């Protein structure tokens, strides 16, 4: 293991509702959906029609820009609906699932003898390529690129994040097979970062192809972008690829099971969950039955992902493509008696406005209230306290707002994605939608540079 990398800037938000390391019984789920909105920069072209029968692994749509990047059905069944929004934008492709999943056959591949080109073709043909992302831009990787390295973050430091050692338990062979595939895709290292506070998982230690790094510090230490920045920063013209740990196992199942099996071990967390625990859920599942069983309040907010970077979904919504966590918190919105006048013993604050700094181990119940409205965007120094990059965050955001490409590049936009700015959004006194600004900047830059 390499020398420990210490992350000093950041913030751990200790929320109530962490999942106990047991599995609950997943209710029968009848509908699943793949949402093109989960994939920034993708222009979907449908392959199917309503009423058509599909197997798990059949292509539902592909990218118009790169037709080889396909998105597949997670289950077998009937295409029940193609939901569209404004200007006929595809929002969801909904599948009415069979009682028993039927899988499309996947071709054989031996990672030890296959060439890089054969592995890329294998991942593209099987529909698993969307699990491989790239920096810069934080989008699905371009299979024509030659990455200087591949990065896997072996722990999740986000609020109520799942324990990845527990999630991957029993998937050792699949994970090792996935690592073997990835090791052929780069001439550089396949880097894995682990939390210094925990022992290295047996799942990781049995993969000799991995270069393991130890990370110490508060969130966002678990973000792969932070790890790239401190291990092998991106220079102009360079590309790195990233894959989440459970997605590595999904890639490996193409080898060990010879099928497109996208079942996930999902942490259902949050203060509004009766008994937070883990559930085995197939990607894209409709969560209405699960919510009906586990939610204990009448007005919750449902989030596919964590509270910082997740996507709000409806009570009958679908789990996101990359999600391995569901979070349920109070919606808020109620009038607060005397507001800021009260001492706020139960409130969380990164400053000493309230008393939370005196009890860092206390678990908090936080709602979705903004506690203010958007105001002038000024330099306060708050971003820099939680942003562990050698980048000026406010200046970068302002260069994005005025669409100054040269300034964006000089200020380091190629090293970040929106998740790296999530804590800046939390501490922002101006109430700016920081993550949306960063995503718009990355999309603009990609469109101009391609």
Phi, psi and omega in degrees: 000141180285176180298146180294132177262123183259122176259116185263333181262140180152191183199124172266122178257109187270097183262156176278138174115032178288142184289131173289147185278064172220160179258131174272168179275118182284127178293162177294125182248127187260336183232147180224157180213144168251129186247113177304337179293347176284352188237093179302138176084001181264133173251104189282142171236120186294145173251348189233166176236159177300136182094349182284143177272138180225158171254162174297123184104352174285145183287130174264318176203163176229171180278130179296328182285317178231096189295345181282343178275107186246158181234125194250161177288134178282343182221169172266154180153205183252137173290103187281322185198143168249103184276131182238156177245210180300142180056032177060026176296132180284121180259320183209141168248110190259132181247129171272111193282148169290162177295324178238129185287129174254132187253139170290138182290143179250138182295154179287146176207134176254106183301333184289335181247345183288148176277168179301316182296322179293322179292318178298315178299320179298314181291323178292315183292329181278349181085008183267357183300326180302346177284348179262118180251170183227153164241132009283175174086333180065035179245179176299137185296147174274116184297346179277346181283159174246100183288144178283341178193166174237138184238137175232126174270116186274006176210158183244113182263001182292161180304127179062021182301148181293152173279108187289335175296317178293317181299320185271357180301129182090353180250025185300315182294318180295318179296316179297321178294322177295319177297321178299321176297311185295326183296338179274352186268354180219148174277348178269200184271153166263103188268131175240130178253134180236159181280128182297337183283347184240153175291147179295127183299146175300329178301319182279321188292342180269013180244096184293342181286347184277141168259112190264134177239144180256129183242135178232133176145173181283170172303135019261042179302332179278353178288133182296331179295321177296319181294318177300316183300324184265345181258312183209078185302147180283129171258168182303130178087353181270156180225138168235152176251150180228145177219136176286150185304313181290333175290328173300318179295323177296319176299319181295329179295336175299331179270312187282328182249346181058041176204160181274083184256108185247033172290138180240155170261104193255131175275119176261111194232173174117158184292340182266009177263133183299307178223090183300130180201187181259151178223145175271110187228134176285140181311137175081013185293146169285130191256009186298318180292321178296315179299319181298331182273329191251340186278137185249359181242170185264340184225066182268166168253129180261130183231125171273101187121201178264174186291341183271318187237359182287173182248129177293134177233164179280170179297338176247029184276177184248146177292141181290161184300318185261002188285134170236017180209140171241132181238136180231117183232167176296144177289322182081201180099352180284149177295139183253123184296122178065358173051237186283356182288325181290155183298329178071050181295333181261009183262153180258139178210143177277344177260193178259025176299318176244182188267011184298333180294340181279343183223076186294342181271355182293139176266135186246148171255105182249143179254189185268010179299141177276337182056049179144182180227167182300138181218188183304136181273102186237161178279118181242344184085358181289321181302316186297338180288336186238008187246099190273040176246152172277061185220145175273103189293317182294316180297321178296316179298319180292326177292328176292317182298327179263004176056046177265096186299317182299317179293319178304313182295317181295329184268004169095029183295334182292343183270350189237160165229182186297326182296334180289343180257008185299318179291329175299322178294324180295317186269000187293116178287343180269356179058040179279146174277076191297316182296322178295322179297315180296317179297318177297321179294318179294318179296319179297316182295318180297318180294326181281329186268348182266000000 
